[in-house]
């Protein structure tokens, strides 16, 4: 018992001595002039004397330098200091699953409120149920060549609205098939689309080829359509009517639509003075169309002092555009 106590005291003494020793970084350095500590008084102090300059003797001059990650160029910012930038606009998509047959001149197409990757397997199921012979089908291009009584060519594209599809049926003369073909396919899709969970991985690329995107024209917001003018005019006219916007003037040849907005103001005096100002201004905004390399660009020109901003007007049209 006596020896165990003595042994315990020795172990405790060794442990205490080890923890009380000076660490390696604090050991004294004792030159002839006297003992000094290695640690500097100010650890953040920079060395006064620089080391020798590296001499490469031209060994690296022949190496090619690639600037893979250059600094982005400085561009003027139109955002005020301390102001948060607005998020990028996207085209809206409602939760409905509407299916319609639409027409523009002699061209028919089927409008489906579903992504092309979801519409593709439904189209394949339709051809299988109707016992069509598929001569060729390419989901990456959205094209099907089928044959029954006659040969037909189907093209599936992304629509103007987000999460929408457009289906075109052509004959061998590259003209639209009769309306009955479109109605049969549209009826089948409309019946089977609700609750349908099929999705084609091979047709996922079609989801990215949208026909409309937000752009900036002369520092103002606008919309670019990957469509010819006739088709864009038809889509915008339908969206303006659907949004219940008052059309003051519409000229297809000059490519513009003038609209007047009815903004509700609170208070009797606000309505009284605004009514006087409204009589002096015929239109609040002018929608101007221009063509560029097969596409159509829509600009929004403000004609009055109305507080309704361009961004708000784009949102209203966005909700009704399809």
ROMARRO-296873 format. One line per field, with one value per residue (C-alpha): residue number from 1; z, x, y. Coordinates in steps of 0.02 Angstrom, whole numbers, plus 32768, in hexadecimal, padded with zeros to 4 digits. Layout:
nr = [NUM  ...]
z = [Z  ...]
x = [X  ...]
y = [Y  ...]
END
This chain:
nr = [1  2  3  4  5  6  7  8  9  10  11  12  13  14  15  16  17  18  19  20  21  22  23  24  25  26  27  28  29  30  31  32  33  34  35  36  37  38  39  40  41  42  43  44  45  46  47  48  49  50  51  52  53  54  55  56  57  58  59  60  61  62  63  64  65  66  67  68  69  70  71  72  73  74  75  76  77  78  79  80  81  82  83  84  85  86  87  88  89  90  91  92  93  94  95  96  97  98  99  100  101  102  103  104  105  106  107  108  109  110  111  112  113  114  115  116  117  118  119  120  121  122  123  124  125  126  127  128  129  130  131  132  133  134  135  136  137  138  139  140  141  142  143  144  145  146  147  148  149  150  151  152  153  154  155  156  157  158  159  160  161  162  163  164  165  166  167  168  169  170  171  172  173  174  175  176  177  178  179  180  181  182  183  184  185  186  187  188  189  190  191  192  193  194  195  196  197  198  199  200  201  202  203  204  205  206  207  208  209  210  211  212  213  214  215  216  217  218  219  220  221  222  223  224  225  226  227  228  229  230  231  232  233  234  235  236  237  238  239  240  241  242  243  244  245  246  247  248  249  250  251  252  253  254  255  256  257  258  259  260  261  262  263  264  265  266  267  268  269  270  271  272  273  274  275  276  277  278  279  280  281  282  283  284  285  286  287  288  289  290  291  292  293  294  295  296  297  298  299  300  301  302  303  304  305  306  307  308  309  310  311  312  313  314  315  316  317  318  319  320  321  322]
z = [8000  802C  7F87  7F21  7F6F  7F4A  7E95  7E7E  7EC1  7E46  7DB2  7DE2  7DF4  7D47  7CF9  7D4A  7D15  7C60  7C56  7CA7  7C34  7BB6  7B07  7A78  7A2E  7AD4  7AF7  7B16  7A94  7AE5  7A73  7AB4  7AD4  7B47  7B4A  7ADE  7AB5  7A03  7A02  79BB  7A21  7992  7930  78A8  7887  77D5  77B2  7781  771A  7680  7644  75A6  7502  74A8  740B  7388  7300  727C  72A0  72A2  7212  7193  71F8  71B2  722B  7218  7266  7284  7307  72D5  733C  72F9  72A1  7302  72C8  7300  7389  7388  743A  74C0  7552  75DA  7565  754C  7495  745A  743A  7386  7340  72FE  72A3  7315  7312  7364  73B0  732B  72A7  7219  716A  70D2  7014  6FD0  6F22  6ECB  6E13  6DC8  6E56  6EE6  6F85  702E  70CA  7166  7213  7239  7216  7173  71D6  7220  717D  711C  716D  715E  70A3  7094  70F2  707A  6FE1  7034  705F  6FAE  6F64  6F06  6EC0  6F01  6E72  6ED7  6F7E  6FCA  707A  707C  6FE5  7012  6F68  6F39  6E8F  6E97  6E14  6E0E  6D7D  6D50  6D8F  6E0D  6E5E  6F12  6F63  701F  705F  70FF  7100  7129  71D9  7258  726B  71C7  7125  7070  6FFA  6F3C  6EC1  6E0A  6D6F  6CE7  6C95  6D35  6D57  6DED  6DF3  6DFC  6E9D  6ECA  6EE8  6F63  6FBD  6FD3  701E  7089  70CC  70FC  7155  71B0  71EF  722D  7265  7312  738F  730B  7355  72BC  7289  71FC  722D  7175  7153  71E4  716C  711F  71C7  71B1  7104  7140  70C1  712E  71A2  71FF  71B1  71C6  7135  714C  7207  7211  722A  7191  7150  70C4  7068  7001  6F8C  6EEE  6EFD  6ECB  6F53  6FD6  6FAA  6FBE  7068  70AC  706E  70C6  7166  7167  7151  71D6  7253  7233  7200  71A7  70F5  70B9  700F  6FB5  6F0E  6EC8  6E33  6EA2  6F24  6FC4  7046  70B7  715C  71EA  729C  731B  73C3  745C  74CA  757D  75B0  755A  7532  74E8  7472  7446  7413  73BD  7356  7312  72E7  7297  721D  71E0  71BE  713F  7169  71F7  719E  70ED  70C3  702F  6FC8  6F63  6F04  6F15  6EBF  6EB8  6F6D  6FAE  7038  709E  70EC  716D  7158  71E3  71A1  7242  72F5  7339  73CF  7385  735B  72C4  7335  7374  72C2  728E  7322  72EC  7239  7276  72D6  723A  71B7  716A]
x = [8000  808F  80E7  8048  8033  80E9  80D5  8038  8092  8121  80A9  804D  80F1  812C  8087  808E  8143  811C  8090  80F5  818C  81AF  816D  81E5  81B4  81DC  8284  830C  8390  8435  84B8  8558  8502  8482  83E4  8351  82A6  8282  81D1  81C0  8169  80F1  80C4  806F  810D  814D  8200  8267  82E7  82A4  82F1  8356  82F9  82D1  8338  82EE  8370  82E7  82AC  81F2  81EF  81BE  8127  807C  800D  7F52  7ED5  7E49  7DF0  7DFE  7DB2  7D05  7CFF  7CBA  7C0C  7BA2  7B27  7A7A  7A57  7A61  7AD6  7A83  79F8  79D9  79CF  792A  792A  792C  787D  783F  77A0  7716  76C7  7620  75F2  756F  7582  7524  7527  74ED  74F3  7529  7530  758C  755F  7573  75E0  759B  75F3  75C6  75EB  760C  7631  76B7  7771  77A6  77FA  774F  76EF  7765  7733  767B  7692  76EA  765A  75DC  7635  763E  7584  7556  75C7  7639  76DB  776B  77E5  7859  7858  78DC  78B3  794B  7905  784E  7828  77C1  779C  7702  769D  75EF  757E  75FC  76A4  76A7  7732  7721  778B  7789  77CC  77CD  7745  774C  7710  777C  7751  76F0  76FD  76CB  76A8  76A8  7669  76A0  7687  7705  76E4  771F  7673  7601  7594  74D8  748A  7448  74F9  751D  7477  7494  7541  750B  7477  74E8  7566  74DD  7490  7533  7598  7546  75A9  7622  76D0  7730  77CD  7849  78FF  7932  78BF  7900  7963  78C1  7894  7921  78F0  7876  782B  782C  78AA  78BE  793F  7972  795E  79AE  79BB  7901  78B1  786A  783C  7891  782B  787A  77E6  77BA  7759  76AF  76B5  76F5  766D  75E8  762D  763B  758E  7545  75A6  756D  74B7  74C6  7511  747E  74F3  749D  74DF  74DF  752D  756C  75C9  7610  7664  76C1  76DC  769E  7615  75E6  7591  7546  7551  74C8  751E  74AF  74D8  74A1  7441  73C5  7442  74BF  7439  7401  74AD  74DF  7440  7475  7522  74DA  7476  7516  7573  752F  75A6  761B  768A  76B8  76EE  7765  7796  7836  7882  7936  7980  78DB  78AE  7839  7863  77DD  7805  779D  7797  7749  76DC  7696  76C6  7665  76B7  769A  774C  778B  77B5  7702  76BF  7733  76F4  763F  7662  76CF  763D  75D0  7652  7647]
y = [8000  8073  8050  806F  811C  8144  810B  8175  8210  81F4  81E4  8283  82E2  82AB  82E0  838D  83A9  837C  83FB  8484  8477  8500  84D2  84BF  8569  85C1  8572  85F3  8611  863A  8687  86D4  877C  872D  86C5  86FE  86B5  8680  86C9  8779  87FF  8827  8789  87F3  8857  8844  8819  88B2  8856  87FC  875B  8748  8760  86BF  86AC  8639  865A  865C  85AB  85D9  8656  85D1  8598  85C8  8628  8607  867F  8603  866C  8724  87AF  87DD  8885  8918  8946  89D9  89AC  89F8  89C1  8A47  8A2E  89C7  898D  88D3  889C  8856  879A  8762  8750  86AB  8686  8649  859F  857E  84D8  84B0  8428  847C  8430  8496  848C  8536  857E  860A  8618  856A  852B  84C3  848D  8441  84A7  843D  8483  8402  83F5  83A1  8315  82ED  8301  828E  81E7  8217  8231  8188  8135  8185  813F  8093  8093  80CC  8045  80BC  807A  80E4  80F8  8166  81C1  8231  8274  82E7  8345  8329  82DB  8242  81F8  8187  812C  80E1  8111  8198  81D3  8262  82C6  8301  8388  83AA  8452  84B7  853D  85F6  85DD  8583  84CA  84C2  8460  847A  83E8  83FB  8378  8384  831B  82F0  8398  83F0  843A  8421  8387  8395  83D4  8327  82E4  8370  8359  829D  82B4  8348  82E5  8253  82C4  8325  8282  8234  82CC  82E8  8282  8241  8229  81EE  824C  822D  8243  8242  82D7  8341  83AF  83EF  843F  84BD  84FE  8583  85FA  8697  86E7  878C  8801  88B7  892F  89DA  89BA  8993  88EA  8892  87E5  8786  8702  8678  8688  86E8  878A  8740  86BD  8739  87B7  8732  86FA  87AD  87DE  8746  876E  8825  87F2  876A  87E7  8860  88EC  897D  898D  8A42  8A21  8988  898D  88EC  893F  89BB  8932  8982  8971  8A03  89DB  8A40  8A01  8A19  8A31  8A3D  8AD3  8AE8  8B83  8BF7  8C82  8C06  8BC3  8C74  8CB4  8C11  8C17  8CC0  8C7F  8BE2  8C4B  8C9D  8BF9  8B7D  8AEC  8AC0  8A42  8A14  8962  896B  88D3  88C3  8831  87F6  875C  8700  872A  87B0  882D  8884  892D  898C  8A49  8AB1  8B40  8B8A  8BB0  8B1C  8AC8  8A1D  89E4  8982  88EF  88E8  88EC  8860  87F9  8814  87DF  8751  8705  8702  86D5  8628]
END
